[in-house]
Amino acid sequence: MLSVTRMAQSPSDSTHFTSEKYARGLILTNLSSDLCYRIVPMDLTINGEAKTMNRDSLTVIELLDALGLGGRRVAVEQNRAIVPRARHEITSVSEGDVIEIVSFVGGG
């Protein structure tokens, strides 16, 4: 068992958790209440490579940020369908999704 502390703005606001690894993910239990958080990694295929994201929910824009592509001009395809840039913030990524990301390169 591992003890985890979530840092807050002031030390009195800190929350202490215990965590337990299980077959697939992590369970965090708040020691001062009945709250329990389950973090389940998400398996995706990104540009043909299997990747595991340590998040249990994710939007396209959060995925791009996690991959270091936030703010860059890219085209995103999710399960063979283009995701318009205007929908990156609201389009959820799910376990098993196949994502293709194409960057634009200029030059001549």
SULVEN-V94281 format. One line per field, one symbol per residue. psi: psi as a letter, one per 30 degrees, with the letter a starting at -180 (. if undefined). burial: b if it has 24 or more other C-alpha atoms within 12 Angstrom, else e. Layout:
psi->???
burial->???
This chain:
psi->kkkkkkkaeleffkkkllkkkaeiakkkkkfgagkkkkjklkkljjhfkkkkkhkfkkleeeeeefgggkfljlkkkjhgkkjkefgeffjkklkfkjkkkkkkkla.
burial->eeeeeeeeeeeeeeeebbeeeeeeebbbbeeeeeeeeeeebbbbebeeeeeebebbebbbbebbeeeeeeeeebbbbbeeeebeeeebeeeebbbebbbbbeeeeeee
